[in-house]
Every structure is written in C-alpha cells, then in structure tokens.
Amino acid sequence: MKCPTCSCVRGVQSDVLLKCSEWQRPCSRLLYPGAPNVAPPGGSAAGPLPGSLVVESAMGPPAPPPARPLGADECVSLWEQLFSERGVSEPRLSSEYIVAHVLGAKTIQSLRAGRQEQSLTETQIQSLRASRQEQSLTETQIQSLRAGRQEQSLTETQIQRVWELCSKPLYRMPVQYVIEEWDFRELTLKMRPPVFIPRPETEELVGLVMEELRTRGPAQDSPASLRFLEVGCGSGAVSLSLLHHCPQCHGLHTESIRPGRPDQAPLKRLGVLERLQIVQLDVLLDADSVLCQCGSVDFIVSNPPYVFAEDLPLLEPEILWYEDQRALDGGEGGMDVIKQILCIGTCALKKNGKIFLEVDPRHPLMIQEWLRSQSDHGLEYRETHRDFTGR
Ligand SMILES: C[S@@+](CC[C@H](N)C(=O)[O-])C[C@H]1O[C@@H](n2cnc3c(N)ncnc32)[C@H](O)[C@@H]1O
C-alpha cells in the first residue's frame, strides 16, 4: 500500500500509525485511521472512504501526561502549547473546548464561573471564623475553604480522556468532530465527519431570515403559515433554528448527500418534527422533483456549496480531510448550485418571496450579472450583507 501523501514506500497498518515497511528512519508523515477523506490504497481519488489519513507531522504522538496532579487550566496550557508547536489552528480555543468538554462543561469560562460560585470569598471565610462557629472550624477546614477557590485536579480518567481527545487535532481533526457536538445559535447539534460543521457566518444568515420574518409576517395568501425550502441541510442547523424560532414556519429541506436525515433527537426535542419534511434530492439532478415536493414557498434559504473549484486545494487540511468536499465544491466559479437555486426560485417563490444565500464575496456581482443575462426569471437582486469578518 502506498503512502498516499509522500508515495514513498509501501506501508503496513499498525494500531494507530501506518508505518512504512521500507522506512530507513521514521517517516515524517503519520497516518490516522478513520478520517473520511483519504486517498484509497494506491489511488488518488478524493471523497469519503474508509481508511487512513495522511498527516504531516515530524514529531509523532504526544508525550504521556505528567505524573502529577493537573488542573483544568494547566491541561489547557499544556495542550495549547503543543497545538501551537504542531500548527493546529486556534490552539487556545481548541484546547479549552476539549478540556471543558471532558469536564462536562461547554467552556472553560463556565467552569471557572462555577468554581467561583461554589467557593467562599476571603471575607466570607473571615466572617465565618469570627462567628460562633469559629471554634468548630479547624485550620485544615479553613484551608480547604480557601482551596475551594482553586481549581480541582482532574481525575486519572479525565486526564486520560483529555490526552486521548487532544491527540486528535494533532491529526488535524476539527475540534467539533473531536467533541462530537457543536452549538449553532441556541441549538447543540451532533457532529460526525463528514457532515458539514455549521459556521458562525451561517448563524448570521439565519439571523437575517428571522429579521425578515419579524418585519414581514406571513404572506397574505397563507396567513397562518410560512413555507420555506432549504437547499443543502447538512446537520440541519439552518432549518432547525428557523423552525424553532418561528412557530408558523414549515420547511422542506433537501440534501444530496447520504440519507439527508439530520439527528432526530433535536427535531423531537424542539417539537419541530411535524413541520419539517426532509428529502434526499440533488437539486442539480432532480430540480423537478424538488419543485413538486416543495410547491410554492415564501422563501428559500441556503448555504450552498460555493467554494470555487479552483480554490478547493487552498482550504485548510481540517476541512479538506474531514468534511465532505461535495458540501464545499461549487464548481467552476462556485456558482453551480447557486444558479440552480435561482432557477428553482423562479418557479417556486410566491409573490414577494425571497431567496437568502450565503455566498463567496465575489458572488454578489456574479449573481447580478447572471440575472441580467437571463430572461423571464422574475427575480430582482435586493442586497448584500457583509458578515462579521467583513466579507
Ligand atoms: C456548505 S454545506 C451547508 C450545510 C448546512 N446548511 C450548514 O449551513 O451548516 C452545503 C450542503 O449542501 C449539500 N449539497 C451539495 N450539493 C447539493 C445538491 N446538488 N443538492 C442538494 N444538496 C446539496 C451538501 O451535502 C451540504 O450538506
């Protein structure tokens, strides 16, 4: 089996690393089993495949944890340093998220806040001493009251888990897949590769739609409900947020990849199951079926695959190796699915209906040009919003 990146030698699979059998010295590339986007043995095709991931690393696996008590903050710092040395993106945040996750919290800040809440301040300890209970408080007890403000050491099991999980970003696994969940607006969604990890920009897209719904209200011919179509649901983040926030919304969401079926638990928990129809349809191949299924809608929302095909190789390894490229690849000029959504909008939108799209900064002009070049589409370009990064 060829090493898919360096193609230097044949390899044999071991537990975690794939070692090249003909290496004279340790190869600078480690292979991590289970990553979805890998070259097949001896081949070069991309796409979700079982197998191993090639990771550039000259340093090998991390050192075992130090044999002494470790608090959360120290674990975070140790891993932040290692992540920085190994080129892991956002080393501090990644380390904080994982350590907090192992300790059952969302963030390190919430752990600290919890500690502060539970512990007594110095003034409280002093007044306790001065009170009638003074005699009954030993010096050891006073020390432990003070120590309540300090962080607790992690148990051996927790430390092992931190080491196990923190090792994964060294192989460029995104932290969202490491902790297997991620927050999108007020929702916590399950995250498993290669389902697309929802981005903060998309939270803004949902915010824009919600703002529109607040100001506009339901269409005149359907006062009780609003129907929408989402193209490319991924984890379901967009549709679930909209349905959760807007009780009069009913949605159809389409997804080309795999069963197009998001985690049912949040659907049930949020009580939106009966307002969401999920279909596995490729809008490029099955536009007619999409139109049949959705009927007329008040709005269409989509964060489509919009990366220019030529830009794909420039993406970070975390994205390229773990997320499904079909969620990203918008074809030449990144417009393949965007154009199809506009065509679907021509037929499916009700009067005054709208299309909300997340796109590349180059797309607003391209979309306007494309609309000018088409006839009888009945669509009018309204406006472009920049996201929080100014793009
Ligand atoms: C950028 S991801 C967005 C996912 C999700 N809406 C979000 O914002 O997190 C694009 C999604 O579109 C889906 N997709 C790509 N091509 C499609 C097609 N031709 N028809 C339907 N869905 C498609 C991908 O599988 C992926 O889930």
The ligand as an SDF file (V2000), in Angstrom:
LIG
                    3D

 27 29  0  0  0  0  0  0  0  0999 V2000
  -21.9980   24.3270    2.8400 C   0  0  0  0  0  0  0  0  0  0  0  0
  -22.9440   22.9280    3.2780 S   0  0  0  0  0  0  0  0  0  0  0  0
  -24.1930   23.6950    4.2870 C   0  0  0  0  0  0  0  0  0  0  0  0
  -24.8280   22.7690    5.2650 C   0  0  0  0  0  0  0  0  0  0  0  0
  -25.7640   23.4430    6.2720 C   0  0  0  0  0  0  0  0  0  0  0  0
  -26.8600   24.0900    5.6260 N   0  0  0  0  0  0  0  0  0  0  0  0
  -24.9840   24.4530    7.0940 C   0  0  0  0  0  0  0  0  0  0  0  0
  -25.0410   25.6530    6.8120 O   0  0  0  0  0  0  0  0  0  0  0  0
  -24.3180   24.0430    8.0320 O   0  0  0  0  0  0  0  0  0  0  0  0
  -23.7640   22.5920    1.7750 C   0  0  0  0  0  0  0  0  0  0  0  0
  -24.7270   21.4410    1.8640 C   0  0  0  0  0  0  0  0  0  0  0  0
  -25.3360   21.2800    0.5680 O   0  0  0  0  0  0  0  0  0  0  0  0
  -25.3960   19.9170    0.2400 C   0  0  0  0  0  0  0  0  0  0  0  0
  -25.4020   19.8140   -1.2310 N   0  0  0  0  0  0  0  0  0  0  0  0
  -24.3470   19.9210   -2.0570 C   0  0  0  0  0  0  0  0  0  0  0  0
  -24.7350   19.7850   -3.3410 N   0  0  0  0  0  0  0  0  0  0  0  0
  -26.0820   19.6150   -3.3050 C   0  0  0  0  0  0  0  0  0  0  0  0
  -27.0520   19.3850   -4.3080 C   0  0  0  0  0  0  0  0  0  0  0  0
  -26.7180   19.3660   -5.5850 N   0  0  0  0  0  0  0  0  0  0  0  0
  -28.3420   19.2070   -3.9280 N   0  0  0  0  0  0  0  0  0  0  0  0
  -28.6980   19.2490   -2.6070 C   0  0  0  0  0  0  0  0  0  0  0  0
  -27.8070   19.4410   -1.6200 N   0  0  0  0  0  0  0  0  0  0  0  0
  -26.5140   19.6320   -1.9580 C   0  0  0  0  0  0  0  0  0  0  0  0
  -24.1510   19.3430    0.8720 C   0  0  0  0  0  0  0  0  0  0  0  0
  -24.2770   17.9640    1.0760 O   0  0  0  0  0  0  0  0  0  0  0  0
  -24.0700   20.1210    2.1700 C   0  0  0  0  0  0  0  0  0  0  0  0
  -24.7820   19.4760    3.1880 O   0  0  0  0  0  0  0  0  0  0  0  0
  1  2  1  0
  2  3  1  0
  2 10  1  0
  3  4  1  0
  4  5  1  0
  5  6  1  0
  5  7  1  0
  7  8  2  0
  7  9  1  0
 10 11  1  0
 11 12  1  0
 11 26  1  0
 12 13  1  0
 13 14  1  0
 13 24  1  0
 14 15  1  0
 14 23  1  0
 15 16  2  0
 16 17  1  0
 17 18  1  0
 17 23  2  0
 18 19  1  0
 18 20  2  0
 20 21  1  0
 21 22  2  0
 22 23  1  0
 24 25  1  0
 24 26  1  0
 26 27  1  0
M  CHG  2   2   1   9  -1
M  END
$$$$
